[in-house]
Amino acid sequence: MKKLLLTTISLAAAITFAHGQGTVLFQNITPVNAPVYDEGGVRAGTDGRLASSAFRAQLWAAAPGSALQAIGATANFLTGSSGAGFFIGGSRAITGVALGGVAEIQVRAWRVTDGTSTANTWQEAAARGRGLGQSAVFTVATGGGGDPPSPPVQLTGLTSFALVPEPSTIALGIIGGLGTLMLIRRRK
C-alpha cells in the first residue's frame, strides 16, 4: 500500500511539473521556414539542404542565463524536394522555464555517419569533430501559459544554418608548416 501511495504521489508530481513548463513547437518548417544546409551542398538533398535519416536535429534550450541542455529526442530531416532541410520534432517542454516564460533556444544538427563512425548524439558528433552545425542562440516566449493554456509556440527567431565542413588534412598541414616557417624566421 505504501509503495502504491508513493508511486501515485511521484507520478502526480511529475505530471504537474511537466505541465508547469513552457513549451515550443520543435520544427523549422512553415511558418518558420529556416532550412538547414550541408557543408557546400555535398552529399545532401535538394539545393544542399539536409535530407533523410542520415542527419539529425536536436533542440537545446534553457532559462536565460543558464547553460543550454538537450531537450527531448532528436528529429530526422524530411526528404523530397519540398521537405529537404526541414524537420518536425513536435511539442517540447523546456526544463526550468515556467508556462509562458522566456527560453533561450538553439537548434543543433549533425551527420549521423561519415562512413567510419556513427554519432547518435551531438556530443558524439562533436567528439568526431566534423559534420555538425548549430543555429545562433535566440529567445522565445514559450507557450503553455494562460487560462486556458496556449499551444506551444513556433521557433520564431530561428534562421537557417549549415554544417561546418571537416578541415582537410592538407590544409592543416599547410597551416602548421607556415607557422613553423614563421617561428624559424623570427628566431633569425
BALOBA-1460 file (C-alpha; in Angstrom, 3 decimals):
// residues 188
<rec num="1" residu="m" x="0.000" y="0.000" z="0.000"/>
<rec num="2" residu="k" x="2.848" y="2.382" z="0.852"/>
<rec num="3" residu="k" x="4.513" y="1.663" z="-2.491"/>
<rec num="4" residu="l" x="1.291" y="2.381" z="-4.366"/>
<rec num="5" residu="l" x="0.768" y="5.644" z="-2.486"/>
<rec num="6" residu="l" x="4.385" y="6.730" z="-3.042"/>
<rec num="7" residu="t" x="4.176" y="5.844" z="-6.747"/>
<rec num="8" residu="t" x="0.907" y="7.771" z="-7.145"/>
<rec num="9" residu="i" x="2.314" y="10.872" z="-5.418"/>
<rec num="10" residu="s" x="5.519" y="10.721" z="-7.504"/>
<rec num="11" residu="l" x="3.562" y="10.361" z="-10.735"/>
<rec num="12" residu="a" x="1.249" y="13.238" z="-9.847"/>
<rec num="13" residu="a" x="4.239" y="15.464" z="-9.031"/>
<rec num="14" residu="a" x="5.939" y="14.560" z="-12.335"/>
<rec num="15" residu="i" x="2.787" y="15.311" z="-14.339"/>
<rec num="16" residu="t" x="2.302" y="18.633" z="-12.535"/>
<rec num="17" residu="f" x="5.960" y="19.540" z="-13.106"/>
<rec num="18" residu="a" x="5.775" y="18.617" z="-16.811"/>
<rec num="19" residu="h" x="2.620" y="20.661" z="-17.343"/>
<rec num="20" residu="g" x="4.113" y="23.616" z="-15.474"/>
<rec num="21" residu="q" x="6.808" y="24.201" z="-18.106"/>
<rec num="22" residu="g" x="6.842" y="26.471" z="-21.117"/>
<rec num="23" residu="t" x="6.523" y="24.703" z="-24.452"/>
<rec num="24" residu="v" x="7.748" y="25.238" z="-28.024"/>
<rec num="25" residu="l" x="6.996" y="23.505" z="-31.302"/>
<rec num="26" residu="f" x="10.289" y="21.966" z="-32.433"/>
<rec num="27" residu="q" x="10.153" y="22.368" z="-36.195"/>
<rec num="28" residu="n" x="11.738" y="24.626" z="-38.777"/>
<rec num="29" residu="i" x="9.097" y="24.346" z="-41.496"/>
<rec num="30" residu="t" x="6.195" y="26.724" z="-42.219"/>
<rec num="31" residu="p" x="5.784" y="29.378" z="-40.884"/>
<rec num="32" residu="v" x="9.405" y="29.467" z="-39.601"/>
<rec num="33" residu="n" x="10.998" y="28.435" z="-42.949"/>
<rec num="34" residu="a" x="14.631" y="28.058" z="-41.805"/>
<rec num="35" residu="p" x="16.136" y="25.086" z="-43.708"/>
<rec num="36" residu="v" x="19.429" y="23.522" z="-42.603"/>
<rec num="37" residu="y" x="22.186" y="23.038" z="-45.182"/>
<rec num="38" residu="d" x="25.067" y="20.603" z="-45.596"/>
<rec num="39" residu="e" x="28.609" y="21.880" z="-45.939"/>
<rec num="40" residu="g" x="28.737" y="23.198" z="-49.501"/>
<rec num="41" residu="g" x="25.789" y="21.063" z="-50.605"/>
<rec num="42" residu="v" x="27.910" y="17.929" z="-50.945"/>
<rec num="43" residu="r" x="26.152" y="14.632" z="-50.103"/>
<rec num="44" residu="a" x="22.939" y="16.424" z="-49.236"/>
<rec num="45" residu="g" x="19.402" y="16.808" z="-50.508"/>
<rec num="46" residu="t" x="17.936" y="19.368" z="-52.846"/>
<rec num="47" residu="d" x="19.997" y="22.566" z="-53.228"/>
<rec num="48" residu="g" x="22.363" y="21.495" z="-50.456"/>
<rec num="49" residu="r" x="19.610" y="21.107" z="-47.842"/>
<rec num="50" residu="l" x="19.872" y="18.191" z="-45.401"/>
<rec num="51" residu="a" x="17.575" y="15.259" z="-46.165"/>
<rec num="52" residu="s" x="16.861" y="11.802" z="-44.705"/>
<rec num="53" residu="s" x="17.695" y="9.991" z="-41.505"/>
<rec num="54" residu="a" x="21.403" y="10.421" z="-42.302"/>
<rec num="55" residu="f" x="21.124" y="13.738" z="-40.415"/>
<rec num="56" residu="r" x="19.600" y="14.632" z="-37.058"/>
<rec num="57" residu="a" x="18.462" y="17.813" z="-35.346"/>
<rec num="58" residu="q" x="18.020" y="18.412" z="-31.630"/>
<rec num="59" residu="l" x="16.562" y="21.233" z="-29.573"/>
<rec num="60" residu="w" x="18.831" y="22.764" z="-26.946"/>
<rec num="61" residu="a" x="17.272" y="25.241" z="-24.525"/>
<rec num="62" residu="a" x="17.339" y="26.757" z="-21.044"/>
<rec num="63" residu="a" x="16.114" y="29.666" z="-18.988"/>
<rec num="64" residu="p" x="18.002" y="32.887" z="-19.842"/>
<rec num="65" residu="g" x="21.466" y="32.880" z="-18.299"/>
<rec num="66" residu="s" x="21.503" y="29.103" z="-17.742"/>
<rec num="67" residu="a" x="23.542" y="26.531" z="-19.648"/>
<rec num="68" residu="l" x="21.751" y="25.099" z="-22.673"/>
<rec num="69" residu="q" x="20.771" y="21.444" z="-22.421"/>
<rec num="70" residu="a" x="19.354" y="18.889" z="-24.828"/>
<rec num="71" residu="i" x="15.544" y="18.837" z="-24.745"/>
<rec num="72" residu="g" x="13.836" y="15.629" z="-25.816"/>
<rec num="73" residu="a" x="14.626" y="13.232" z="-28.621"/>
<rec num="74" residu="t" x="16.306" y="14.044" z="-31.907"/>
<rec num="75" residu="a" x="14.359" y="14.637" z="-35.124"/>
<rec num="76" residu="n" x="15.207" y="13.291" z="-38.583"/>
<rec num="77" residu="f" x="15.158" y="15.535" z="-41.627"/>
<rec num="78" residu="l" x="12.397" y="15.179" z="-44.183"/>
<rec num="79" residu="t" x="13.053" y="14.027" z="-47.752"/>
<rec num="80" residu="g" x="11.939" y="15.146" z="-51.193"/>
<rec num="81" residu="s" x="12.282" y="18.472" z="-52.943"/>
<rec num="82" residu="s" x="9.801" y="20.233" z="-50.653"/>
<rec num="83" residu="g" x="10.925" y="18.585" z="-47.413"/>
<rec num="84" residu="a" x="14.729" y="18.637" z="-47.623"/>
<rec num="85" residu="g" x="16.323" y="20.850" z="-44.983"/>
<rec num="86" residu="f" x="13.317" y="20.659" z="-42.673"/>
<rec num="87" residu="f" x="12.438" y="18.629" z="-39.570"/>
<rec num="88" residu="i" x="9.289" y="18.209" z="-37.482"/>
<rec num="89" residu="g" x="10.031" y="17.218" z="-33.894"/>
<rec num="90" residu="g" x="6.753" y="18.002" z="-32.108"/>
<rec num="91" residu="s" x="5.976" y="19.839" z="-28.890"/>
<rec num="92" residu="r" x="8.768" y="20.153" z="-26.301"/>
<rec num="93" residu="a" x="8.588" y="21.305" z="-22.682"/>
<rec num="94" residu="i" x="11.585" y="23.429" z="-21.698"/>
<rec num="95" residu="t" x="13.031" y="22.345" z="-18.361"/>
<rec num="96" residu="g" x="13.283" y="25.231" z="-15.881"/>
<rec num="97" residu="v" x="11.112" y="27.642" z="-17.905"/>
<rec num="98" residu="a" x="7.671" y="28.467" z="-16.499"/>
<rec num="99" residu="l" x="4.486" y="28.468" z="-18.558"/>
<rec num="100" residu="g" x="4.664" y="31.436" z="-20.905"/>
<rec num="101" residu="g" x="8.221" y="32.244" z="-19.751"/>
<rec num="102" residu="v" x="11.182" y="33.188" z="-21.931"/>
<rec num="103" residu="a" x="13.634" y="30.500" z="-23.070"/>
<rec num="104" residu="e" x="16.976" y="30.666" z="-24.830"/>
<rec num="105" residu="i" x="16.879" y="28.267" z="-27.785"/>
<rec num="106" residu="q" x="19.421" y="26.726" z="-30.132"/>
<rec num="107" residu="v" x="18.975" y="24.046" z="-32.788"/>
<rec num="108" residu="r" x="21.897" y="21.695" z="-33.381"/>
<rec num="109" residu="a" x="22.250" y="19.354" z="-36.360"/>
<rec num="110" residu="w" x="24.783" y="16.719" z="-37.383"/>
<rec num="111" residu="r" x="25.591" y="13.947" z="-39.824"/>
<rec num="112" residu="v" x="24.867" y="10.599" z="-38.178"/>
<rec num="113" residu="t" x="27.514" y="8.625" z="-40.043"/>
<rec num="114" residu="d" x="30.585" y="9.599" z="-42.024"/>
<rec num="115" residu="g" x="31.484" y="6.109" z="-43.239"/>
<rec num="116" residu="t" x="33.877" y="5.381" z="-40.372"/>
<rec num="117" residu="s" x="31.902" y="6.247" z="-37.245"/>
<rec num="118" residu="t" x="28.332" y="6.834" z="-36.096"/>
<rec num="119" residu="a" x="27.190" y="9.781" z="-33.988"/>
<rec num="120" residu="n" x="23.744" y="9.338" z="-32.438"/>
<rec num="121" residu="t" x="24.167" y="12.381" z="-30.177"/>
<rec num="122" residu="w" x="25.527" y="15.895" z="-30.538"/>
<rec num="123" residu="q" x="28.330" y="15.043" z="-28.101"/>
<rec num="124" residu="e" x="29.448" y="12.082" z="-30.255"/>
<rec num="125" residu="a" x="29.410" y="14.249" z="-33.393"/>
<rec num="126" residu="a" x="31.361" y="16.997" z="-31.604"/>
<rec num="127" residu="a" x="33.968" y="14.457" z="-30.449"/>
<rec num="128" residu="r" x="34.295" y="13.329" z="-34.066"/>
<rec num="129" residu="g" x="34.855" y="16.994" z="-34.928"/>
<rec num="130" residu="r" x="33.068" y="17.149" z="-38.261"/>
<rec num="131" residu="g" x="29.672" y="17.178" z="-39.915"/>
<rec num="132" residu="l" x="27.893" y="19.311" z="-37.324"/>
<rec num="133" residu="g" x="26.386" y="22.771" z="-37.099"/>
<rec num="134" residu="q" x="24.234" y="24.924" z="-34.861"/>
<rec num="135" residu="s" x="21.941" y="27.905" z="-35.081"/>
<rec num="136" residu="a" x="22.538" y="31.173" z="-33.319"/>
<rec num="137" residu="v" x="21.020" y="31.302" z="-29.824"/>
<rec num="138" residu="f" x="17.699" y="33.185" z="-29.804"/>
<rec num="139" residu="t" x="14.926" y="33.800" z="-27.276"/>
<rec num="140" residu="v" x="11.292" y="32.759" z="-27.449"/>
<rec num="141" residu="a" x="8.354" y="33.480" z="-25.158"/>
<rec num="142" residu="t" x="7.110" y="29.924" z="-24.636"/>
<rec num="143" residu="g" x="3.552" y="28.692" z="-24.858"/>
<rec num="144" residu="g" x="1.544" y="26.853" z="-22.285"/>
<rec num="145" residu="g" x="0.568" y="29.813" z="-20.105"/>
<rec num="146" residu="g" x="-2.825" y="31.407" z="-19.614"/>
<rec num="147" residu="d" x="-6.303" y="30.111" z="-18.960"/>
<rec num="148" residu="p" x="-6.982" y="28.075" z="-20.999"/>
<rec num="149" residu="p" x="-3.331" y="27.150" z="-21.674"/>
<rec num="150" residu="s" x="-1.930" y="28.320" z="-25.002"/>
<rec num="151" residu="p" x="-0.433" y="25.864" z="-27.505"/>
<rec num="152" residu="p" x="3.341" y="25.502" z="-27.974"/>
<rec num="153" residu="v" x="4.886" y="28.453" z="-29.836"/>
<rec num="154" residu="q" x="6.774" y="28.347" z="-33.139"/>
<rec num="155" residu="l" x="10.548" y="28.822" z="-33.118"/>
<rec num="156" residu="t" x="10.353" y="32.406" z="-34.382"/>
<rec num="157" residu="g" x="13.864" y="33.784" z="-34.482"/>
<rec num="158" residu="l" x="15.384" y="30.578" z="-35.875"/>
<rec num="159" residu="t" x="17.431" y="31.254" z="-39.004"/>
<rec num="160" residu="s" x="18.996" y="28.867" z="-41.498"/>
<rec num="161" residu="f" x="22.465" y="27.497" z="-40.787"/>
<rec num="162" residu="a" x="24.856" y="24.970" z="-42.318"/>
<rec num="163" residu="l" x="27.004" y="22.124" z="-41.080"/>
<rec num="164" residu="v" x="30.678" y="23.017" z="-40.694"/>
<rec num="165" residu="p" x="32.952" y="21.135" z="-43.092"/>
<rec num="166" residu="e" x="35.794" y="18.984" z="-41.886"/>
<rec num="167" residu="p" x="39.097" y="20.816" z="-42.205"/>
<rec num="168" residu="s" x="41.210" y="18.953" z="-44.735"/>
<rec num="169" residu="t" x="44.404" y="17.293" z="-43.598"/>
<rec num="170" residu="i" x="46.357" y="19.055" z="-46.330"/>
<rec num="171" residu="a" x="45.078" y="22.490" z="-45.266"/>
<rec num="172" residu="l" x="46.006" y="21.792" z="-41.643"/>
<rec num="173" residu="g" x="49.456" y="20.629" z="-42.765"/>
<rec num="174" residu="i" x="49.980" y="23.831" z="-44.756"/>
<rec num="175" residu="i" x="48.929" y="25.989" z="-41.802"/>
<rec num="176" residu="g" x="51.283" y="24.077" z="-39.498"/>
<rec num="177" residu="g" x="54.145" y="24.395" z="-41.991"/>
<rec num="178" residu="l" x="53.600" y="28.148" z="-42.353"/>
<rec num="179" residu="g" x="53.567" y="28.519" z="-38.578"/>
<rec num="180" residu="t" x="56.852" y="26.637" z="-38.297"/>
<rec num="181" residu="l" x="58.454" y="28.782" z="-41.017"/>
<rec num="182" residu="m" x="57.345" y="31.949" z="-39.223"/>
<rec num="183" residu="l" x="58.923" y="30.741" z="-35.966"/>
<rec num="184" residu="i" x="62.185" y="29.898" z="-37.710"/>
<rec num="185" residu="r" x="62.230" y="33.255" z="-39.487"/>
<rec num="186" residu="r" x="61.526" y="35.098" z="-36.232"/>
<rec num="187" residu="r" x="64.493" y="33.417" z="-34.495"/>
<rec num="188" residu="k" x="66.927" y="34.551" z="-37.222"/>
